[in-house]
């Protein structure tokens, strides 16, 4: 099974080997307790780093709405469709899974087991992602969170506050 991981730095595609430890959602965390255990089960196949904050914000905004950004579409086309991969892709959101299935004809799974698997990969993300330091990832996460909150916040000039006396 392949796993799509959305990070503040970019998109990651991981291959997760079939293991008896991953059959039940409530037991997945045991396979990811240490970086060594996680590395045995999970391998990074591809990573697409965002060019700048603007691209990261656009992709994050689309993901919040359950849509697929151009960056994500190109990434999946290059690493799954063109490679001829027939295995299922685990994603975090059901809406996103539906969009990917319809547009790219990739079998997607989004459920409790997949969310737990993604949570465990995020837990060990610092060791699984090559070339990105944990402190750098933390800064990117904070910057993206601030940008996204400003992007989503909308003001109306027609609303007037009335003071209560």
C-alpha positions as CSV (number, residue, x, y, z in Angstrom):
1,X,0.0,0.0,0.0
2,X,1.1,3.5,-0.8
3,X,0.5,6.4,1.6
4,X,0.1,10.1,0.6
5,X,1.5,12.4,3.3
6,X,0.8,16.1,3.2
7,X,3.4,18.1,5.1
8,X,4.1,21.8,5.4
9,X,7.3,21.1,3.4
10,X,5.6,19.2,0.5
11,X,4.0,16.0,-0.5
12,X,5.4,12.6,0.4
13,X,4.7,9.2,-1.0
14,X,5.5,6.3,1.2
15,X,5.4,2.6,0.5
16,X,4.2,0.6,3.5
17,X,4.9,-3.1,3.4
18,X,2.2,-5.6,4.1
19,X,2.7,-6.7,7.7
20,X,0.6,-8.6,10.2
21,X,1.2,-5.7,12.6
22,X,-0.8,-3.4,10.4
23,X,-4.0,-5.4,10.2
24,X,-5.9,-3.8,13.0
25,X,-6.1,0.0,13.5
26,X,-5.6,-0.1,17.2
27,X,-2.3,-2.0,16.9
28,X,-0.6,0.0,14.2
29,X,1.2,2.3,16.7
30,X,3.3,-0.6,18.0
31,X,5.0,-0.9,14.6
32,X,6.0,2.8,14.8
33,X,7.2,3.0,18.4
34,X,10.9,3.6,17.4
35,X,12.4,5.1,14.2
36,X,14.1,1.7,13.5
37,X,10.8,-0.2,13.6
38,X,9.2,2.5,11.4
39,X,12.0,2.3,8.8
40,X,11.5,-1.5,8.5
41,X,7.9,-1.1,7.5
42,X,7.8,2.3,5.7
43,X,10.0,3.5,2.8
44,X,9.9,7.0,1.3
45,X,9.4,6.6,-2.5
46,X,9.1,10.2,-3.5
47,X,9.0,13.7,-2.0
48,X,7.9,16.9,-3.7
49,X,9.1,20.0,-1.8
50,X,7.1,23.2,-2.2
51,X,8.9,25.9,-4.1
52,X,7.7,28.7,-1.8
53,X,5.1,29.6,0.9
54,X,2.6,30.7,-1.8
55,X,2.5,27.2,-3.3
56,X,2.3,25.6,0.2
57,X,-0.6,27.9,1.1
58,X,-2.5,27.1,-2.2
59,X,-2.1,23.4,-1.7
60,X,-3.1,23.5,1.9
61,X,-6.2,25.6,1.1
62,X,-7.3,23.1,-1.5
63,X,-6.7,20.2,0.9
64,X,-8.9,21.9,3.5
65,X,-11.7,22.1,1.0
66,X,-11.2,18.5,0.0
67,X,-9.9,19.4,-3.5
68,X,-6.7,18.4,-5.3
69,X,-4.2,21.2,-6.2
70,X,-2.2,21.2,-9.4
71,X,1.0,20.4,-7.5
72,X,-0.6,17.3,-6.0
73,X,-2.1,16.2,-9.3
74,X,1.3,16.4,-11.1
75,X,3.0,14.6,-8.2
76,X,0.5,11.7,-8.3
77,X,0.6,11.5,-12.1
78,X,4.4,11.3,-12.1
79,X,4.8,8.8,-9.3
80,X,1.8,6.6,-9.5
81,X,0.0,6.9,-12.9
82,X,3.1,7.0,-15.1
83,X,4.8,4.3,-13.0
84,X,1.8,2.0,-13.5
85,X,1.4,1.3,-9.8
86,X,-1.8,-0.7,-9.2
87,X,-1.7,-0.7,-5.4
88,X,-4.1,1.3,-3.3
89,X,-3.3,4.8,-2.1
90,X,-4.1,5.7,1.5
91,X,-5.1,9.3,2.1
92,X,-6.4,11.2,5.1
93,X,-9.6,12.7,3.8
94,X,-12.6,10.9,2.2
95,X,-13.4,13.9,-0.1
96,X,-9.8,13.9,-1.4
97,X,-9.9,10.2,-1.9
98,X,-13.0,10.6,-4.1
99,X,-11.5,13.4,-6.1
100,X,-8.3,11.4,-6.7
101,X,-10.2,8.3,-7.7
102,X,-12.4,10.2,-10.2
103,X,-9.7,12.3,-11.8
104,X,-6.7,10.0,-11.8
105,X,-8.4,6.6,-11.6
106,X,-6.3,5.6,-8.6
107,X,-7.8,3.3,-6.0
108,X,-7.9,5.3,-2.8
109,X,-8.6,4.3,0.8
110,X,-9.6,6.7,3.6
111,X,-10.8,5.2,6.8
112,X,-9.8,4.7,10.5
113,X,-6.9,2.3,9.6
114,X,-5.5,4.8,7.1
115,X,-5.8,7.8,9.5
116,X,-4.0,5.8,12.2
117,X,-1.3,4.8,9.7
118,X,-0.9,8.5,8.7
119,X,-0.7,9.6,12.3
120,X,2.0,7.1,13.0
121,X,4.0,8.1,10.0
122,X,3.7,11.8,11.0
123,X,5.0,10.8,14.5
124,X,8.2,9.4,12.9
125,X,8.3,12.0,10.1
126,X,11.5,13.6,11.2
127,X,13.4,10.3,10.7
128,X,11.5,9.1,7.6
129,X,11.9,12.3,5.5
130,X,15.4,12.6,4.2
131,X,17.0,16.1,3.8
132,X,14.6,17.9,6.1
133,X,15.5,18.7,9.7
134,X,12.8,18.4,12.4
135,X,13.4,22.1,13.4
136,X,13.0,23.2,9.8
137,X,9.8,21.3,9.5
138,X,8.5,22.8,12.7
139,X,9.2,26.3,11.4
140,X,7.4,25.5,8.1
141,X,4.4,24.2,10.0
142,X,4.1,27.3,12.1
143,X,4.5,29.6,9.1
144,X,1.9,27.6,7.1
145,X,-0.5,27.6,10.0
146,X,-0.3,31.4,10.3
147,X,-0.7,31.9,6.5
148,X,-3.6,29.6,6.3
149,X,-5.4,31.2,9.2
150,X,-5.0,34.7,7.6
151,X,-6.2,33.2,4.3
152,X,-9.3,31.7,5.8
153,X,-10.2,34.8,8.0
154,X,-12.6,37.1,6.2
155,X,-13.7,40.5,7.3
156,X,-16.9,42.3,6.2
157,X,-16.8,46.0,6.0
158,X,-20.6,46.2,6.2
159,X,-20.7,44.9,9.7
160,X,-20.6,47.7,12.3
161,X,-20.0,47.0,16.0
162,X,-22.6,48.6,18.2
163,X,-21.4,49.6,21.6
164,X,-23.5,48.3,24.5
165,X,-24.0,50.9,27.2
